[in-house]
């Protein structure tokens, strides 16, 4: 899955997708223990997709990039002193 398609998803959709991937990863790991994997590279792609989703959540939390339906935008986050951060347009 490409990162730009994940960035277009809402927060709830990302959580649902992460849950589905975690379930699929669990099932593949169980089948791997029984030596019954048809496509062992699928494990790698699932790990990477989960990491991409976690990166999007991390970026939103740190204020780097906003998730589509996140209630707080990057510019509305307070700085360390609790004051609203001014944009360039507001500062002029």
One Martini backbone bead per residue (centre of mass of N, CA, C, O) as a GRO file, in nm:
protein
   92
    1UNK     BB    1   0.097   0.036   0.022
    2UNK     BB    2   0.059   0.363  -0.019
    3UNK     BB    3   0.105   0.659   0.148
    4UNK     BB    4  -0.104   0.842  -0.003
    5UNK     BB    5  -0.349   0.655   0.057
    6UNK     BB    6  -0.326   0.677   0.368
    7UNK     BB    7  -0.348   0.995   0.393
    8UNK     BB    8  -0.661   0.989   0.286
    9UNK     BB    9  -0.735   0.879   0.549
   10UNK     BB   10  -0.885   0.836   0.826
   11UNK     BB   11  -0.848   0.758   1.148
   12UNK     BB   12  -1.048   0.519   1.150
   13UNK     BB   13  -0.938   0.379   0.897
   14UNK     BB   14  -0.654   0.334   1.008
   15UNK     BB   15  -0.732   0.161   1.249
   16UNK     BB   16  -0.871  -0.060   1.085
   17UNK     BB   17  -0.630  -0.136   0.907
   18UNK     BB   18  -0.438  -0.212   1.137
   19UNK     BB   19  -0.616  -0.439   1.249
   20UNK     BB   20  -0.619  -0.615   0.994
   21UNK     BB   21  -0.308  -0.649   0.975
   22UNK     BB   22  -0.268  -0.782   1.251
   23UNK     BB   23  -0.440  -1.030   1.192
   24UNK     BB   24  -0.284  -1.126   0.944
   25UNK     BB   25  -0.013  -1.155   1.087
   26UNK     BB   26  -0.099  -1.366   1.290
   27UNK     BB   27  -0.189  -1.582   1.085
   28UNK     BB   28   0.087  -1.604   0.939
   29UNK     BB   29   0.251  -1.689   1.189
   30UNK     BB   30   0.098  -1.949   1.239
   31UNK     BB   31   0.155  -2.076   0.959
   32UNK     BB   32   0.464  -2.061   0.980
   33UNK     BB   33   0.487  -2.265   1.219
   34UNK     BB   34   0.360  -2.491   1.001
   35UNK     BB   35   0.476  -2.451   0.707
   36UNK     BB   36   0.221  -2.280   0.516
   37UNK     BB   37   0.349  -2.074   0.316
   38UNK     BB   38   0.306  -1.920   0.008
   39UNK     BB   39   0.388  -1.601   0.097
   40UNK     BB   40   0.649  -1.477   0.279
   41UNK     BB   41   0.649  -1.166   0.178
   42UNK     BB   42   0.388  -1.071   0.320
   43UNK     BB   43   0.511  -1.004   0.592
   44UNK     BB   44   0.672  -0.756   0.502
   45UNK     BB   45   0.434  -0.584   0.394
   46UNK     BB   46   0.281  -0.569   0.659
   47UNK     BB   47   0.497  -0.436   0.831
   48UNK     BB   48   0.516  -0.180   0.651
   49UNK     BB   49   0.221  -0.087   0.671
   50UNK     BB   50   0.218  -0.050   0.976
   51UNK     BB   51   0.450   0.157   0.982
   52UNK     BB   52   0.305   0.372   0.813
   53UNK     BB   53   0.071   0.418   1.006
   54UNK     BB   54   0.244   0.493   1.254
   55UNK     BB   55   0.371   0.740   1.118
   56UNK     BB   56   0.112   0.903   1.085
   57UNK     BB   57   0.047   0.918   1.388
   58UNK     BB   58   0.314   1.054   1.469
   59UNK     BB   59   0.288   1.308   1.295
   60UNK     BB   60   0.030   1.408   1.431
   61UNK     BB   61   0.137   1.424   1.722
   62UNK     BB   62   0.390   1.622   1.638
   63UNK     BB   63   0.282   1.818   1.388
   64UNK     BB   64   0.372   1.760   1.089
   65UNK     BB   65   0.093   1.604   1.011
   66UNK     BB   66  -0.236   1.592   0.919
   67UNK     BB   67  -0.511   1.434   0.962
   68UNK     BB   68  -0.796   1.462   0.803
   69UNK     BB   69  -0.991   1.436   1.096
   70UNK     BB   70  -0.835   1.606   1.280
   71UNK     BB   71  -0.913   1.844   1.524
   72UNK     BB   72  -0.603   1.928   1.513
   73UNK     BB   73  -0.388   2.140   1.397
   74UNK     BB   74  -0.076   2.252   1.359
   75UNK     BB   75  -0.150   2.564   1.422
   76UNK     BB   76  -0.323   2.491   1.702
   77UNK     BB   77  -0.082   2.423   1.853
   78UNK     BB   78   0.084   2.454   2.128
   79UNK     BB   79   0.334   2.557   2.282
   80UNK     BB   80   0.532   2.525   2.564
   81UNK     BB   81   0.358   2.784   2.706
   82UNK     BB   82   0.046   2.767   2.582
   83UNK     BB   83   0.064   2.913   2.322
   84UNK     BB   84  -0.017   3.022   2.029
   85UNK     BB   85   0.088   2.967   1.720
   86UNK     BB   86   0.218   3.165   1.482
   87UNK     BB   87   0.184   3.275   1.180
   88UNK     BB   88   0.300   3.456   0.926
   89UNK     BB   89   0.035   3.613   0.876
   90UNK     BB   90  -0.011   3.704   1.179
   91UNK     BB   91   0.280   3.850   1.220
   92UNK     BB   92   0.230   4.103   1.004
   0.00000   0.00000   0.00000
